[in-house]
Amino acid sequence: MKLSARQLDALQELVNIGIGQAAGILNDMIESPIRLQIPYLQILSPTDVQTQLEDHLSGEQIAAVQLKFTGSFGGIAQLVFPTNSAAALVTMLTGEEVGTHDLDSVKIGTLSEVGNIVINGVMGAISNVLQQRLNYSIPNYMEGTIANLLISGGLTTDTVVLLAQTRFIIEKLHVEGDIILIFNVSSFDALLAAINQLAGGL
C-alpha cells in the first residue's frame, strides 16, 4: 500500500505525540529520566514485516505485549522487545538483577505495564487527534518467535502493518523495541480517511 508523503508525515506525527505522552508517564514511574525516540516509521506487507523484524532481531526470541483495539478502526497493537532488552528494562525499572529468582515473576507485570502505557499513548494520540472512538482490551504478555507473534496478532494477507522502531533511553541504558500496529485493509483505509479529513481541515 503506497502512502503519500503527507499521509506518512501525519502518521509519524501521531505516533510521536503518543510516544511523548508515554515517556511523560514512564518518567513519573522511575527516578531516572526516560526518553523514547522513533528513528523511522514504515508501512509494510505481512511478508515484509516478518522478514524485516527477523533480520533486525537476528532471529532472537522476543518478549511482547499485545493489545486489541476496536471502534472506528480495529486491529492489534504490539510492543516487541528482544529478550535481552526486555530483561535490561525490567532490571532498570524494578531493581531485580538478570538471573535472579524473582525476575521472571515481576517481568510479565512490569513489561505489561510498560507496554500498556506506550501502546495506549500511541493509540490514544491517534484516537484523540483524529477524533475517533477506540476501545482497548486488557494487555496480553507473550514470548516466542517473530512468526508466532505475528500469527497471534492475526496477521493475514488482508492486513497492513505500521512498524515504528523506538528506542528507550534511560541514562546510559539503550533498550530497543518495536511498536507494531496491525490493521485489516478496511480499517487502515478508515484511518487514512480520518487523516485526510484532518489534513483537509487544517
N, C-alpha and C positions, 0 to 999 in steps of 0.2 A: 504494500500500500504506500503510495507516494504522497507525502505531505508537502505543502508549500512552506517556504521559509518562515512566513508569518505564523502559520499554524504550529510549526516546531518551536518557534520563539515563544509563543503563548503557552505551550505545554511546559517548556523549560521554566518559564517564569512561575507557573502554577506550582511546579514541583519545588522550585527554590523557596517560594513562600512557605510551603508546608514544612520543608526541612528547617527553615529558620525558626518556625514556631516550635518544632520538635526539639531543636537544640536549646531553646529557652527553657523548656520543661526539664530536659535532661540536666541542664546546668543547675537547676534547683535541687536535683536528686543527689548530686555529688559535690564534693568540695573543690575539685579541680575543674577549671573551665573546660567546656567541651565545644568543639566546632564541628559542624558537618559540612562537607563540601561535595558538590556534584561535578565531577570532571566533564561528563557528557551524558546526553540522553539520546536514545535511539528507538526507532520503531522497527521491529523485526518480525519475520515469519517464525512459526514454531520451529522449523528445522534450523534456521539461522541462530535463534536464541540458544538452543541446546548446544550447538557447535561452539558458539562464542563463549558461553559460560564454562563449558568443559575445558576449552583452551585457557581461559582466564584463571580457572581454579585448578588447572593441571590435574584433573581427574580426582581431586580430593573429595573426601566425604564432607558434606555440608550440614550446617545447622540452620534451620529456617523457622520463621514464624509466618503463619498463613492466616489470612482473614478474608472472609467472603463479604462482598457488598452487593446490595440490590437497591433498586429505586429507579431514578431517571435513566441510569445505565448501570449494568451489573457486571460482575466479574470476580476475580480473585486478586488480592494484593499479597505479595510475599516480600519479606526481608530476609535475605540469604547471606550467611557468613561461612567462610571456610572454618573448619572446626578449631584451628589454632587461633584465628581471630576471635571466634566466639569465646574461647577459654580466656584469652587475654582481656577481653571486655568484661567478662564476668568477674575475673580477679580484680580488675580495677574498681568495679562498682561495689563489690562485696568484701574484698579483702581476703577471700578464700584463695589459697595458692593452688596452682595446677597440680593435680595428682593427689590432693588431699581427699579424704573420705567424704567430706561434706560438699565438695564441689558439684558433683552430679545432682545432689538433692536440691541445691539452690539454683543451678544453672537454668533449668527449664523455666522456673518462675521469673528469674531475672531477665532472661532473653525474651520471654513472652511479654514482659512489661515494656522493655525497650522497643520491641517490635510493634507493640500496640501503640506506643507514643509516636513512633516515626510514621507508621502507616496511617494512623488517624490524623497526624499532622498533614501529610500529603493529600489524603482523600478529603479531609476537612477543608483544605485550601481549594481544591477543585470544586467541591460542593458549594462552598460559600461564595467564591468569586463568580462562578457560573450560575449561582442561584438555582442549583439543582438539589433535589432531595435524595439523600442516600441513607441506607440503613446498614449496620455492620453486625457481623456475627462475633462470637467470642473468639479470640485468637487461639490458634492451634499450633503447638510446637511439634516439630518433626526433625529427624536426622536421616540421612541417606545419601543417595547419589542424585546428581542433577536430573537424570532421566526420570527417576522415581518421583522427585519433587514436581517436575513439570506435568507428569501424568496425574498426580494427585491434585494438581491445580486445574485439571480439566482442560489441558492443552490439546486441541484438535486442529485439523486443517482449517476449520472455520473460526480461528481465533487470531487476534492481533496482539502482539506483546510490546509493551512500553518498558524499556530497560533503562534504568538510571543507576550508574555506579556511584556509590557515595563513599566517603572516607570519614571515619570518626577520628578526630584528633584530640587526644587528652594528654596535655603536656607533651612528652616525647613518645607517647604510645600512638602508633598509627594502625588503626584497625579498618580494614576494607570490608564493605558489604555491598550487596546489590539489591536495589528495590525493583521488583518485577510486578507489573500490573498486566493482568491477562484479561482481555475483553473478547467477547464474541464480536463478529463484524458489525452486526446491527447496533450493538451497544457502543462500539467505537465510533460508528457513524453519528450516533446521537451525541457523543462527546464532542466530536468535531463540529457538529451543527451548533452546539451551545457556544463553542469557542468562536465560531464565525459570527454568531449573533452578537456576542460580547464585543468582538473587534469592530463590527459594523456600527455599534452604538457609541464607540469611543470618538 
